[in-house]
Amino acid sequence: MDAMIDMSQFKGLFIEEAKEHLQDLNQALLQLEKEPSDVEPLNEIFRLAHTIKGMAATMGYEDMARLAHAMEDLLDELRQGKLEVRAELFDLLFGCLDALEAMLEDIVAERESRIDVEGMVAKLEAYRAPAEPTAAPKEAAPAEVAPRPAPTLPQWVRINVRHLDSLMALVEELVINRSWLTRIQAQYDIPALKEALEQHGRILADLRDTVLNARMVPVAQIFDRFPRMVRDLLKREGKEAEFIIEGREIELDRTILEQISDPLVHLLRNAVDHGIETPEEREKAGKPRTGTIRLAAWRERDQVIIEVSDDGRGMDPKKIAEAAVARGLVASEEVGEMSDGEVLMLICHPQFSTTADVTRVSGRGVGMDVVRRTVEALRGSLEILSTPEVGSTFRLRLPLTLAIVKALLVRVGSETYAIPSSYVERAVAVEPRQIKPVQRHRVILLDEAIPVLRLGELLQVPGGGGDSRYVVVVGRDHQRVGLAVDSLLGQEEIVIKSLPGLLG
């Protein structure tokens, strides 16, 4: 007789699949709460509970299997029309979902579960007990789940992220080696090496794109966690708002996506806590009782833009400026020269964020310093737009990946610098007379007057303070500036690595 199968070898697979099923269950519950008469999400919830029960029972996780089985029994009666969907159903099912997620966390941590499964099962049975049989709506789901075609083998496999990181590291080394060989070829002008490097470059580009694509995941992986959180926050605060998600299919490097989850939680919490007014306040202001919170993502060139916006109270730049001056965060003379956008960014100052009286003025202080630091650590940027009594928008600009960056190489004096291509709008050849002094600044007239900074002077490069032959126009958050440089060396892919030791 064969030895018993060691199920522990399947634990990792069970955890990953259970997480996906629980996330799908969360989405289906939210959909059913919006449209209680829609039988599709009800059928989906039943199927998911049935699947989770079977998986947990197979792995020997009896408490999880028991709770999922009790959910399945209740859901089956709902599908057959023996029970009606009442308001308390959703808090009950969401509570069961939270319990299942907590049990899964205990399994991951290999600790004893402290979930009161019997108590949860008793609540499910209590919901079933007093209900009188009701006529099923005509469109109600049949007692049996409609048969589905036999599934085909999936065209993908699960890969540990560490393997993808190792692949990316090897690609980075290849990019560095190619750059080194390119400089040798330019120095000695070897035709055979030039031809080989061109072919090598094409293959390397394909390899890089393949590995980068393998690391890309849709933002839906974190966006889909938020509807439940927003629902619970709105319910707790006694507020009403429609939560709209756009661009779930947009893809981003997994590492970046994981790190922006907490900043997005901060922004969404602030939208509910401080942005959206109560229904009564909205009616007094002539607004609909139900507000709108929007989470959207889209792609621009080599960046992904993520926005969190609401149609709530908004923020008053004048009040924020007054509060910042009162706290000594900025001088009153400086405030006079700042744009509204720059004033709004003051709420990201750590001292502003932790001051209760200032938070009441802005309604947005909590956690904003964390949001900004995280975004900038990812080589991204944060922009804030707000109008009092109209609403606020928080715009995050993020790179597609942190590993390899396309950059324009420029020469200043004897030094070479790389400017990320995502910020470069154009590069133009100039004569010294085209750069005009205006007040205390230099500008160049293109389609508009653009301030010019001599990169050599800015970085104190030896021999880099003379007349420059080129101006590279860079832009970020609607601000543009021209960087005067001596020469353009072309576009190249560069690898950004932290220095080891104390400098890393």
C-alpha positions as CSV (number, residue, x, y, z in Angstrom):
1,M,0.0,0.0,0.0
2,D,1.3,3.5,-0.9
3,A,2.4,5.8,1.9
4,M,0.1,8.6,2.8
5,I,0.6,11.8,0.7
6,D,2.4,14.6,2.6
7,M,-0.1,17.5,2.1
8,S,2.4,20.0,3.5
9,Q,4.1,20.2,0.1
10,F,1.0,21.8,-1.2
11,K,0.7,24.4,1.5
12,G,2.2,27.2,-0.5
13,L,-0.2,26.6,-3.4
14,F,-3.2,26.4,-1.1
15,I,-2.3,29.8,0.5
16,E,-1.9,31.5,-2.9
17,E,-5.2,30.1,-4.2
18,A,-7.1,30.7,-1.0
19,K,-6.0,34.4,-1.1
20,E,-7.3,34.7,-4.6
21,H,-10.6,33.0,-3.8
22,L,-11.1,35.2,-0.7
23,Q,-10.4,38.4,-2.7
24,D,-13.0,37.2,-5.3
25,L,-15.4,36.5,-2.5
26,N,-14.9,40.0,-1.2
27,Q,-15.6,41.5,-4.7
28,A,-18.7,39.3,-5.2
29,L,-20.1,40.3,-1.7
30,L,-19.7,44.0,-2.5
31,Q,-21.5,43.5,-5.8
32,L,-24.3,41.6,-4.2
33,E,-24.7,44.4,-1.6
34,K,-25.1,46.9,-4.4
35,E,-27.6,44.7,-6.3
36,P,-29.3,42.3,-3.9
37,S,-31.6,41.0,-6.6
38,D,-28.8,40.1,-8.9
39,V,-28.3,36.3,-8.8
40,E,-24.9,36.2,-10.5
41,P,-22.9,37.4,-7.5
42,L,-24.9,35.1,-5.2
43,N,-24.1,32.1,-7.4
44,E,-20.4,33.2,-7.4
45,I,-20.3,33.5,-3.6
46,F,-21.8,30.1,-3.3
47,R,-19.2,28.6,-5.7
48,L,-16.4,30.3,-3.9
49,A,-17.5,29.1,-0.5
50,H,-17.9,25.6,-1.9
51,T,-14.4,25.7,-3.3
52,I,-12.8,27.1,-0.2
53,K,-14.5,24.4,1.9
54,G,-13.1,21.6,-0.4
55,M,-9.6,23.1,-0.4
56,A,-9.5,23.5,3.4
57,A,-10.9,20.0,4.0
58,T,-8.3,18.5,1.7
59,M,-5.5,20.2,3.5
60,G,-6.9,19.3,6.9
61,Y,-7.8,22.8,8.0
62,E,-11.1,21.7,9.7
63,D,-12.1,25.1,11.2
64,M,-11.9,26.8,7.9
65,A,-13.7,24.0,6.2
66,R,-16.5,24.1,8.8
67,L,-17.1,27.8,8.5
68,A,-17.1,27.7,4.7
69,H,-19.5,24.8,4.8
70,A,-21.9,26.7,7.1
71,M,-21.7,29.7,4.7
72,E,-22.4,27.3,1.8
73,D,-25.6,26.0,3.5
74,L,-26.9,29.5,4.1
75,L,-26.1,30.6,0.5
76,D,-27.7,27.6,-1.0
77,E,-31.0,28.4,0.8
78,L,-30.7,32.0,-0.5
79,R,-30.2,30.8,-4.0
80,Q,-33.3,28.5,-3.8
81,G,-35.4,31.4,-2.5
82,K,-36.0,29.8,0.9
83,L,-34.5,32.8,2.6
84,E,-34.6,36.5,1.7
85,V,-31.7,38.8,1.5
86,R,-31.9,41.1,4.6
87,A,-29.7,44.0,5.4
88,E,-27.9,42.2,8.3
89,L,-26.8,39.4,5.9
90,F,-23.9,41.5,4.5
91,D,-22.4,42.3,7.9
92,L,-22.7,38.6,8.7
93,L,-21.0,37.4,5.5
94,F,-18.3,40.1,5.7
95,G,-17.7,38.9,9.2
96,C,-17.3,35.4,8.0
97,L,-14.9,36.6,5.3
98,D,-12.8,38.4,7.9
99,A,-12.7,35.2,9.9
100,L,-11.6,33.2,6.9
101,E,-8.8,35.7,6.1
102,A,-7.7,35.7,9.8
103,M,-7.5,31.9,9.7
104,L,-5.5,32.0,6.5
105,E,-3.1,34.5,8.2
106,D,-2.7,32.0,11.1
107,I,-1.9,29.2,8.7
108,V,0.7,31.4,7.0
109,A,2.2,32.3,10.4
110,E,1.9,28.6,11.6
111,R,0.1,29.6,14.8
112,E,-3.0,28.4,16.5
113,S,-6.1,30.1,15.3
114,R,-8.1,32.0,17.9
115,I,-11.2,32.5,15.7
116,D,-14.5,31.6,17.4
117,V,-15.7,29.4,14.6
118,E,-18.6,27.9,16.6
119,G,-19.8,31.4,17.3
120,M,-19.7,32.4,13.6
121,V,-21.5,29.2,12.6
122,A,-24.2,29.9,15.3
123,K,-24.8,33.3,13.7
124,L,-25.2,31.8,10.3
125,E,-27.6,29.2,11.6
126,A,-29.5,32.0,13.5
127,Y,-30.0,33.9,10.2
128,R,-31.5,30.7,8.7
129,A,-33.7,29.8,11.7
130,P,-36.3,32.6,12.0
131,A,-36.8,33.1,8.3
132,E,-40.1,32.0,6.7
133,P,-39.8,30.4,3.2
134,T,-40.4,33.1,0.7
135,A,-41.3,32.9,-3.0
136,A,-38.2,32.9,-5.1
137,P,-38.0,35.7,-7.6
138,K,-38.5,34.6,-11.1
139,E,-34.9,35.3,-12.0
140,A,-33.6,33.5,-8.9
141,A,-30.8,31.0,-9.4
142,P,-31.7,27.3,-9.9
143,A,-30.9,24.9,-7.1
144,E,-28.1,23.3,-9.1
145,V,-25.2,25.3,-10.4
146,A,-25.3,25.2,-14.2
147,P,-22.6,22.8,-15.6
148,R,-19.6,24.6,-17.0
149,P,-17.2,23.3,-19.7
150,A,-14.3,21.3,-18.5
151,P,-11.4,23.7,-17.8
152,T,-8.4,23.5,-20.0
153,L,-4.9,23.5,-18.5
154,P,-3.8,27.1,-17.7
155,Q,-1.1,28.5,-19.9
156,W,0.9,29.8,-16.9
157,V,2.8,28.6,-13.9
158,R,3.4,30.3,-10.5
159,I,7.0,31.6,-10.1
160,N,8.6,32.7,-6.9
161,V,9.3,36.4,-7.0
162,R,12.9,35.8,-5.9
163,H,13.5,33.9,-9.2
164,L,12.3,37.0,-11.1
165,D,14.5,39.2,-9.0
166,S,17.5,37.0,-9.9
167,L,16.6,37.1,-13.6
168,M,16.3,40.9,-13.4
169,A,19.7,41.2,-11.7
170,L,21.3,39.1,-14.5
171,V,19.7,41.4,-17.2
172,E,21.0,44.4,-15.3
173,E,24.6,43.0,-15.5
174,L,24.2,42.4,-19.2
175,V,23.1,46.0,-19.7
176,I,26.1,47.2,-17.8
177,N,28.5,44.9,-19.8
178,R,26.9,46.1,-23.1
179,S,27.4,49.7,-22.1
180,W,31.1,49.0,-21.3
181,L,31.6,47.2,-24.7
182,T,29.9,50.1,-26.5
183,R,32.4,52.6,-25.1
184,I,35.3,50.3,-26.2
185,Q,33.8,50.1,-29.7
186,A,33.5,53.9,-29.9
187,Q,37.1,54.3,-28.8
188,Y,38.7,51.8,-31.2
189,D,36.0,51.8,-34.0
190,I,35.9,48.0,-34.6
191,P,33.3,47.3,-37.3
192,A,32.9,43.6,-36.3
193,L,32.3,44.6,-32.7
194,K,29.8,47.3,-33.7
195,E,27.8,44.8,-35.7
196,A,27.9,42.2,-32.9
197,L,26.8,44.9,-30.4
198,E,23.8,45.9,-32.5
199,Q,22.6,42.3,-32.6
200,H,23.3,41.8,-28.9
201,G,21.3,45.0,-28.2
202,R,18.3,43.7,-30.0
203,I,18.4,40.3,-28.2
204,L,19.0,42.1,-24.9
205,A,16.1,44.4,-25.4
206,D,13.8,41.4,-26.1
207,L,15.1,39.7,-23.0
208,R,14.7,42.8,-20.8
209,D,11.1,43.3,-22.0
210,T,10.3,39.7,-21.3
211,V,11.6,39.8,-17.8
212,L,10.1,43.2,-17.1
213,N,6.7,42.0,-18.3
214,A,7.0,38.9,-16.1
215,R,7.4,41.3,-13.1
216,M,4.4,43.5,-14.1
217,V,1.1,42.9,-12.4
218,P,-2.3,44.7,-12.8
219,V,-3.0,47.4,-10.2
220,A,-6.3,45.5,-9.6
221,Q,-4.2,43.3,-7.2
222,I,-4.2,46.1,-4.7
223,F,-7.2,48.2,-6.0
224,D,-9.6,45.3,-5.4
225,R,-8.7,45.4,-1.6
226,F,-10.1,48.9,-1.2
227,P,-13.9,48.7,-1.9
228,R,-14.4,46.8,1.3
229,M,-12.3,49.2,3.3
230,V,-14.1,52.2,1.9
231,R,-17.5,50.6,2.5
232,D,-16.6,49.9,6.2
233,L,-15.2,53.4,6.7
234,L,-18.3,55.1,5.2
235,K,-20.6,53.0,7.4
236,R,-18.6,53.8,10.5
237,E,-18.6,57.6,9.7
238,G,-22.3,57.6,8.7
239,K,-21.4,59.0,5.3
240,E,-22.6,58.0,1.8
241,A,-20.3,57.9,-1.3
242,E,-20.0,55.9,-4.5
243,F,-16.5,54.4,-4.8
244,I,-15.4,54.3,-8.5
245,I,-12.3,52.4,-9.7
246,E,-10.9,53.0,-13.1
247,G,-7.9,51.4,-14.9
248,R,-7.7,48.1,-13.0
249,E,-6.0,46.6,-15.9
250,I,-3.0,49.0,-15.9
251,E,0.2,47.1,-15.1
252,L,3.1,48.1,-12.8
253,D,6.2,46.5,-11.4
254,R,5.3,44.2,-8.5
255,T,7.8,45.9,-6.2
256,I,6.4,49.3,-6.8
257,L,2.8,48.1,-6.5
258,E,3.4,46.5,-3.1
259,Q,5.0,49.7,-1.7
260,I,2.2,52.1,-2.8
261,S,-0.5,50.1,-1.1
262,D,-0.1,51.9,2.3
263,P,0.0,55.4,0.7
264,L,-3.2,54.6,-1.1
265,V,-4.8,53.4,2.1
266,H,-3.8,56.8,3.7
267,L,-5.3,58.8,0.8
268,L,-8.6,56.8,0.8
269,R,-9.0,57.0,4.5
270,N,-8.5,60.8,4.4
271,A,-11.0,61.0,1.6
272,V,-13.6,59.4,3.8
273,D,-12.6,60.9,7.1
274,H,-11.9,64.5,6.0
275,G,-13.0,64.9,2.4
276,I,-16.5,63.6,2.1
277,E,-19.1,65.5,4.1
278,T,-22.1,63.9,6.0
279,P,-25.3,63.6,3.9
280,E,-26.8,66.5,5.8
281,E,-23.7,68.8,5.2
282,R,-23.8,68.0,1.5
283,E,-27.4,68.9,1.2
284,K,-26.9,72.2,3.0
285,A,-24.1,72.9,0.5
286,G,-26.3,72.1,-2.5
287,K,-24.6,68.8,-3.3
288,P,-26.1,65.4,-3.7
289,R,-26.4,63.4,-0.5
290,T,-24.1,60.8,-1.9
291,G,-20.5,61.8,-2.6
292,T,-18.0,60.3,-5.0
293,I,-14.5,58.9,-4.3
294,R,-12.5,57.9,-7.3
295,L,-9.4,55.7,-7.6
296,A,-8.0,55.8,-11.2
297,A,-4.9,54.6,-13.0
298,W,-3.5,55.2,-16.5
299,R,-0.3,55.2,-18.3
300,E,1.7,58.1,-19.7
301,R,4.9,57.3,-21.6
302,D,7.2,55.4,-19.1
303,Q,5.1,56.3,-16.1
304,V,1.9,55.2,-14.4
305,I,-0.4,57.8,-13.0
306,I,-2.6,56.9,-10.0
307,E,-5.2,59.4,-8.7
308,V,-7.3,59.5,-5.6
309,S,-10.0,62.1,-5.8
310,D,-13.2,63.1,-4.0
311,D,-15.9,65.7,-4.4
312,G,-15.9,66.7,-0.8
313,R,-14.8,69.7,1.3
314,G,-11.6,70.4,-0.5
315,M,-8.8,72.5,1.0
316,D,-8.2,76.2,1.2
317,P,-4.5,77.1,0.3
318,K,-4.8,80.4,2.2
319,K,-5.7,78.7,5.4
320,I,-2.9,76.1,4.9
321,A,-0.4,78.9,4.3
322,E,-1.5,80.7,7.4
323,A,-1.2,77.6,9.5
324,A,2.2,76.8,8.0
325,V,3.5,80.3,8.8
326,A,2.1,80.1,12.3
327,R,3.9,76.8,12.9
328,G,7.2,78.3,11.6
329,L,7.3,75.8,8.7
330,V,7.8,78.5,6.1
331,A,8.4,82.3,6.1
332,S,5.5,84.6,5.2
333,E,7.7,86.1,2.4
334,E,8.2,82.7,0.9
335,V,4.4,81.9,0.9
336,G,3.8,85.0,-1.2
337,E,5.9,83.6,-4.0
338,M,4.4,80.1,-3.8
339,S,1.8,78.7,-6.2
340,D,-1.4,77.1,-4.8
341,G,0.0,73.7,-5.7
342,E,3.2,74.4,-3.7
343,V,1.2,75.6,-0.7
344,L,-1.0,72.5,-0.8
345,M,2.2,70.4,-0.7
346,L,3.0,71.9,2.8
347,I,0.5,69.4,4.3
348,C,3.2,66.8,3.5
349,H,5.6,68.4,6.0
350,P,6.1,66.0,9.0
351,Q,5.4,68.8,11.6
352,F,2.3,69.8,9.7
353,S,1.1,66.2,9.6
354,T,1.3,65.6,13.3
355,T,-0.3,68.8,14.5
356,A,-3.9,68.4,15.5
357,D,-5.0,72.0,15.1
358,V,-3.4,72.2,11.6
359,T,-5.0,68.9,10.6
360,R,-8.4,70.4,11.4
361,V,-7.6,73.3,9.1
362,S,-6.4,71.2,6.2
363,G,-8.4,68.1,6.8
364,R,-5.5,66.2,5.2
365,G,-2.5,66.2,7.4
366,V,-2.6,62.7,8.7
367,G,0.0,60.4,7.0
368,M,0.7,62.8,4.1
369,D,4.4,62.9,5.0
370,V,4.5,59.1,4.8
371,V,2.8,59.3,1.4
372,R,5.2,61.7,-0.1
373,R,8.3,60.0,1.3
374,T,7.2,56.6,-0.1
375,V,6.4,58.0,-3.5
376,E,9.7,59.9,-3.8
377,A,11.6,56.8,-2.6
378,L,10.2,55.1,-5.6
379,R,11.5,57.9,-7.9
380,G,8.0,59.2,-8.3
381,S,6.2,62.4,-7.5
382,L,3.1,63.6,-5.7
383,E,0.9,66.5,-6.9
384,I,-2.1,67.9,-5.0
385,L,-5.0,69.8,-6.5
386,S,-7.9,71.1,-4.4
387,T,-10.7,73.6,-4.5
388,P,-12.6,74.5,-1.3
389,E,-16.1,72.9,-1.3
390,V,-15.5,71.2,-4.6
391,G,-13.0,68.5,-3.8
392,S,-9.4,67.3,-3.9
393,T,-7.2,65.2,-6.1
394,F,-4.0,63.5,-5.2
395,R,-1.9,62.5,-8.2
396,L,0.9,59.9,-7.9
397,R,3.4,59.7,-10.8
398,L,5.3,56.4,-10.7
399,P,7.9,54.8,-12.9
400,L,6.9,51.5,-14.6
401,T,9.9,49.8,-13.1
402,L,12.8,50.6,-10.7
403,A,15.4,48.3,-12.4
404,I,16.4,49.8,-15.8
405,V,15.8,53.4,-16.8
406,K,16.1,55.0,-20.3
407,A,18.1,58.1,-20.0
408,L,19.5,60.9,-22.1
409,L,23.3,61.1,-21.6
410,V,24.8,64.6,-21.7
411,R,28.3,66.0,-21.3
412,V,29.1,69.0,-19.0
413,G,32.8,69.9,-18.9
414,S,34.6,66.6,-18.6
415,E,31.7,64.9,-16.8
416,T,28.8,62.7,-18.2
417,Y,25.3,62.8,-16.7
418,A,22.1,60.9,-17.3
419,I,18.7,62.6,-17.3
420,P,15.7,60.1,-17.1
421,S,14.0,60.2,-20.5
422,S,10.6,60.2,-18.8
423,Y,11.3,63.8,-17.8
424,V,12.8,65.0,-21.1
425,E,10.4,66.9,-23.3
426,R,12.9,68.0,-25.9
427,A,16.6,68.9,-26.6
428,V,17.5,71.9,-28.8
429,A,20.8,73.3,-30.2
430,V,21.2,76.9,-29.1
431,E,23.4,79.9,-29.7
432,P,24.5,81.8,-26.6
433,R,22.5,84.9,-27.7
434,Q,19.3,82.9,-27.6
435,I,19.5,82.6,-23.8
436,K,18.2,86.0,-22.6
437,P,18.5,87.5,-19.1
438,V,15.1,88.4,-17.6
439,Q,15.3,90.0,-14.2
440,R,17.6,87.7,-12.2
441,H,17.1,84.7,-14.3
442,R,18.0,83.3,-17.8
443,V,15.3,82.2,-20.1
444,I,15.0,80.7,-23.6
445,L,12.0,81.5,-25.9
446,L,10.6,78.4,-27.4
447,D,6.8,78.0,-27.5
448,E,6.9,79.9,-24.2
449,A,9.6,81.5,-22.0
450,I,11.4,78.7,-20.2
451,P,13.9,79.4,-17.4
452,V,17.3,78.0,-18.1
453,L,19.9,76.7,-15.6
454,R,23.5,76.0,-16.5
455,L,24.0,72.4,-15.3
456,G,27.8,73.1,-15.0
457,E,27.2,76.0,-12.6
458,L,24.4,74.1,-10.7
459,L,26.6,71.1,-10.1
460,Q,29.9,73.1,-9.8
461,V,31.5,71.0,-12.5
462,P,35.1,72.0,-13.4
463,G,35.1,73.6,-16.8
464,G,31.3,73.5,-17.0
465,G,30.5,77.2,-16.5
466,G,31.0,78.4,-20.1
467,D,28.6,78.9,-22.9
468,S,26.5,75.8,-23.6
469,R,25.5,74.5,-27.0
470,Y,22.4,72.6,-26.1
471,V,19.4,73.0,-23.8
472,V,17.5,70.0,-22.5
473,V,13.9,70.9,-21.6
474,V,12.7,68.8,-18.7
475,G,9.2,68.8,-17.2
476,R,7.6,67.5,-14.0
477,D,4.2,68.2,-12.5
478,H,3.5,71.0,-15.1
479,Q,6.7,72.8,-14.3
480,R,9.4,73.1,-17.0
481,V,13.0,74.2,-17.0
482,G,15.9,74.1,-19.5
483,L,19.2,72.5,-18.5
484,A,22.1,74.0,-20.5
485,V,24.7,71.4,-21.4
486,D,27.8,71.2,-23.6
487,S,26.9,68.1,-25.7
488,L,24.3,65.4,-26.2
489,L,25.7,61.8,-26.2
490,G,22.5,60.0,-27.1
491,Q,19.9,57.9,-25.3
492,E,20.9,54.8,-23.4
493,E,19.5,52.3,-20.8
494,I,21.1,52.7,-17.4
495,V,21.0,50.5,-14.3
496,I,20.5,52.2,-11.0
497,K,22.0,50.4,-8.0
498,S,22.6,51.4,-4.4
499,L,26.2,51.7,-3.3
500,P,27.3,49.0,-0.8
501,G,28.1,49.7,2.8
502,L,27.5,53.0,4.4
503,L,26.5,54.7,1.2
504,G,24.0,51.9,0.2
